[in-house]
Amino acid sequence: MKNFLLVVAAAVMMAFGWWELTGLVMLGGFVPLLVLASRHDSSRRSLWKMLGWTLLFIALWYGLTIWWVWFATPAGPIAAIFFAWVYTGLPFMLWFFISKRAHKALSYTVLVSAWTVGEWVYNTNQASFPWLSTGNGFAHDVWAVQWYEWTGSFGGTIWVLVTSILIYEFLIVRRPFAVKNLLAPILSVVVPIAVSIALYCKHEEPLPLTRVTIVQPNISAWEENSIPDWAKATNLAELAAEAPADARFIVMPETTVGDMIDEDSISFSHSLVTITNTTKAHSPEATVVVGAATRRNYGHVPKPTHTTYSDPEGWYDIYNSSLAIAPSGRVDIHHKAKMVIGAEMMPTWWWIRGLQSMLDGLGFYAGHYGFGTERTVFKNDGVTAGAGICWESVYGEYTSEFVRNGAQVLFIITNDGWWGNTPGYRQHFDLARLRAIENRRAIARSANTGRSGFIDSRGRVMHGSDDSPLTLGWEERGTLTANIPVDHRMTVFTRLGDWPCRVSLLLLSLSILYFIAYRIRRRNHLVQ
């Protein structure tokens, strides 16, 4: 029973950051797991028991935080938990195995590096799910993680692991209690927060501003296919008419343009014509950024990609795209590259391909959109913007690619209505606050049913002249306009990406090699 309570305690502490509370509780989130590991020896039986407890911890943590994914796809949370077992459960078990056979300095190095690398691999492989990367749990504590501009969210992952280890050493291992032993865990909490507060106070928003209007049409994700294309376009046009005459960008949500747009003849899209005609009449200098499904034709050639479809006209790809229609009529396109598994793509692993073929034969659509290869930025009036689509905004290093390509502001267009009025859409909004800090870019976020709003480069929700937050809540229809700062500076994270993970991979490799050598030679140079 005690072991079960330790697992529950760890899962609850790790879930705090996604419960719209505070992620600072996570700083001790691994302590119950370390206590649990200390209660097991190096026997094979204990190894299997610890594996079971580890799997239960991950299942509880994920279940407590992303249960709402079930409303979009019942397979979603099950798949997320399964792959989490693989990418974080196995690294944790690697640490447990080594911890029973090596000095704690080596085992703790393995724990921090292996867990970090596991999350990183989970974020970057085809079956990725970055939502519950440990560092993302500080989305409600942006004042405490301003140093993400150096490390990105994986710096938060390392912070949690190191602090948990130091707290465990003080509370459990180093008895009797001594004040000097308390110094390390206190410093591990206080120093990063103090640095963050200093950065928070020191940071200044740049003076150049651009005027942006965001649109929230409030069309149910589950009913949008039953609404005529002209009705959706009219709804967007009516909202676009609310933008001020001096707006430079009007941002609309993901896939809100109903008709499938042929990329060879974009100007013939009735929906886009309806929207742009209204925009030209009310905001003649504005670039319209809008989400749509687009089609790219390849003709009768050998199959060009694994995602292509075919019809009498040849091969073609379907993309989830963001379009930027400039006042001059020029259209730029960004194709979504980070897909939602099952809904928009299936991994290309051989056993998955076989499963997909079987599902296709049964008439079950498993999703295979084309993948974008470039992070296209949009320009207007000397300002460049990157427009990530939905799921893309959860990936820190990926988002930084827009900035490296020249984006001075960031847009996020999304449709979070699949989850209903659950914590899902609010969590998605909060994760954007971390992307703002990492790249020091203001963000304008347009969601179909909520939550839309503006975020400054400190990760704070922007407020209007009446001090009310510039956000639109669940199932609100309307627009918001704000002057957001334009910045050209690049942070350490923007330049280097997930460098803490690459360092962790190096440390993990060296630690494993040292452990193997130590086991062979029976010498431990970490101990006098």
C-alpha positions, -999 to +999 in steps of 0.1 A: +000+000+000+029+024+008+044+018-026+010+026-043+007+058-023+042+068-034+033+063-070+000+083-066+019+111-049+044+113-077+017+114-104-003+141-086+028+163-080+038+160-116+002+168-128+000+201-109+015+222-138-012+210-162-040+216-137-037+253-141-021+256-107+017+258-103+044+237-117+067+245-088+053+214-070+070+193-096+103+203-082+098+175-057+078+153-081+105+126-085+111+123-047+084+096-042+098+076-071+133+078-056+120+066-023+101+038-041+133+028-058+152+027-025+127+001-012+137-023-039+169-043-042+189-054-073+171-087-077+153-096-109+120-097-090+125-062-077+134-051-113+100-063-125+082-048-096+098-014-102+089-017-139+052-022-129+053+008-106+070+030-132+043+021-158+016+028-133+031+062-125+033+072-161-003+060-168-016+079-138+003+111-147-010+110-182-045+100-172-047+129-148-036+155-173-047+145-208-079+125-202-097+151-224-079+137-255-105+109-253-132+133-266-113+137-299-100+102-303-103+074-277-071+059-291-052+091-284-045+089-246-039+051-249-012+056-276+003+085-257+007+064-226+021+034-245+048+055-262+056+073-229+062+039-214+088+033-241+105+066-243+105+076-206+097+044-187+126+025-202+152+052-195+139+054-159+144+016-156+179+020-170+186+043-142+171+019-116+193-009-129+224+011-128+216+027-095+218-007-078+252-015-093+271+018-094+279+048-072+252+074-068+271+101-087+270+080-118+234+068-113+221+103-108+238+115-139+221+086-157+187+095-143+189+132-153+204+125-188+183+094-196+150+110-187+158+142-206+169+122-237+138+100-234+115+130-235+136+145-263+133+114-284+096+112-277+093+148-290+112+143-322+103+109-335+072+101-357+051+090-327+057+123-308+037+137-280+055+168-265+025+179-244+038+164-211+074+172-215+083+180-179+095+215-186+061+224-201+046+221-166+058+256-158+034+273-182+016+290-153+049+301-137+064+321-165+079+345-140+100+316-127+113+303-160+124+334-180+158+316-185+140+294-210+154+319-235+187+301-229+176+265-224+141+260-237+116+239-218+141+210-214+160+232-190+128+229-169+130+191-172+166+191-159+156+216-131+129+192-118+151+162-119+181+178-102+160+195-075+141+163-068+174+144-063+188+171-039+155+171-019+156+133-017+192+134-005+183+158+022+151+142+034+158+106+031+195+098+027+215+122+048+204+116+083+205+131+109+194+164+094+220+191+092+216+227+081+245+225+057+228+197+039+197+219+033+218+244+014+219+225-019+182+219-023+174+255-013+199+269-038+185+246-066+151+262-061+160+298-053+188+305-078+169+297-110+139+316-097+161+346-087+178+346-122+143+344-138+130+373-118+161+394-127+155+386-164+118+393-161+125+428-146+154+435-170+136+425-202+123+454-223+098+451-252+111+466-284+095+498-296+085+489-332+049+477-331+026+462-357-012+462-355-028+427-355-064+416-354-073+380-344-105+363-354-125+337-335-154+325-357-168+299-332-177+271-355-180+236-339-152+213-350-177+184-351-202+203-372-181+224-396-183+198-424-221+202-424-219+240-429-217+252-465-184+267-476-201+300-485-215+303-450-181+298-433-165+323-457-193+349-450-188+344-412-151+351-416-157+381-438-181+396-414-155+393-386-127+406-409-148+437-414-143+445-377-106+450-381-094+486-380-084+503-411-047+504-400-044+467-393-014+451-408-023+414-402-057+397-398-052+362-384-079+335-387-079+300-373-068+266-387-088+250-416-116+276-414-117+281-452-141+254-463-133+246-499-103+225-508-078+250-524-058+240-554-023+256-550-021+261-587-052+282-588-056+298-554-072+330-569-102+309-579-111+300-543-146+315-537-140+316-500-107+335-502-122+359-527-151+366-503-127+372-474-101+393-493-127+415-509-140+425-475-105+430-462-095+453-490-126+474-484-120+478-446-083+472-440-066+477-473-030+473-460-037+441-441-023+407-449-048+380-442-034+348-425-059+320-427-059+282-423-071+260-451-067+225-466-047+228-499-039+205-527-006+202-545-006+184-579+023+163-592+007+149-624+015+115-638+049+108-624+063+081-601+048+083-567+066+114-552+059+109-515+044+083-492+015+105-483+002+111-519-032+102-532-041+095-568-070+103-592-073+105-630-052+137-630-023+120-613-007+121-579-014+148-554-008+157-517-033+173-493-018+198-468-030+215-437-018+249-445-016+285-434-020+310-462-009+347-462-028+368-488-009+401-491-026+434-502-008+430-535-026+396-540+006+376-534+000+343-516+026+326-494+020+291-480+032+273-449+025+236-449+021+220-415+049+196-406+040+184-371+009+162-374-015+147-349-011+110-351-042+091-363-060+122-373-035+137-398-008+111-402+004+076-393+040+067-387+058+050-416+071+021-395+065-012-414+041-026-389+021+006-388+019+007-427+004-027-426-021-017-400-030+014-420-036-006-452-060-028-433-078+001-418-081+018-452-096-014-466-122-012-439-130+024-448-114+039-417-095+071-424-063+071-404-050+104-419-021+110-441-016+147-449+015+158-467+044+171-446+058+206-449+096+209-452+101+246-446+090+271-419+077+298-443+075+333-429+050+359-441+059+396-448+039+428-447+050+464-443+085+454-433+073+429-406+079+392-409+056+366-391+057+329-386+023+312-385+025+278-367-005+255-371-021+240-340+001+211-327+032+228-341+031+254-313+039+226-287+073+220-302+099+244-288+128+238-312+104+236-342+088+269-334+123+285-332+128+276-368+103+303-378+124+329-359+156+317-374+139+322-408+133+358-399+100+359-380+097+390-359+063+380-345+046+347-341+011+336-350-006+304-339-037+293-358-056+264-343-088+245-339-091+231-304-128+224-305-123+187-309-118+184-271-149+203-261-149+226-231-122+207-212-087+218-199-072+208-233-077+241-251-066+261-220-035+240-217-027+245-254-030+283-249-007+282-219+020+262-237+023+291-262+034+313-233+066+292-231+072+295-268+071+333-264+098+332-237+120+308-256+122+330-286+113+364-270+086+369-296+051+383-291+023+358-301-011+364-316-032+332-313-064+326-332-085+296-322-117+285-338-137+281-306-112+295-280-089+304-265-077+332-287-055+360-274-022+380-273+009+370-254+040+393-250+076+382-251+077+376-213+050+350-217+023+372-201-012+375-215-015+410-228-041+434-215-062+462-230-065+498-221-092+489-195-067+463-180-088+434-191-070+404-207-069+404-245-084+370-248-116+354-262-129+325-241-146+293-250-173+295-277-171+333-280-174+348-314-155+380-321-123+398-328-095+414-308-069+439-320-036+449-304-003+465-312+023+439-306+061+444-305+083+435-334+117+420-325+146+409-345+169+397-317+176+360-314+179+342-280+204+315-272+176+289-275+166+302-309+201+299-322+210+265-306+176+248-301+174+219-277+211+219-268+204+206-232+192+174-248+222+170-269+245+176-239+224+150-220+228+125-248+266+129-246+266+125-208+243+095-210+266+078-236+297+085-216+280+073-184+269+040-199+304+035-213+319+042-179+294+018-162+303-010-187+340-004-181+335-003-144+316-036-144+343-052-164+373-039-145+355-036-111+370-002-104+351+030-096+371+061-101+342+082-088+351+070-052+384+076-034 
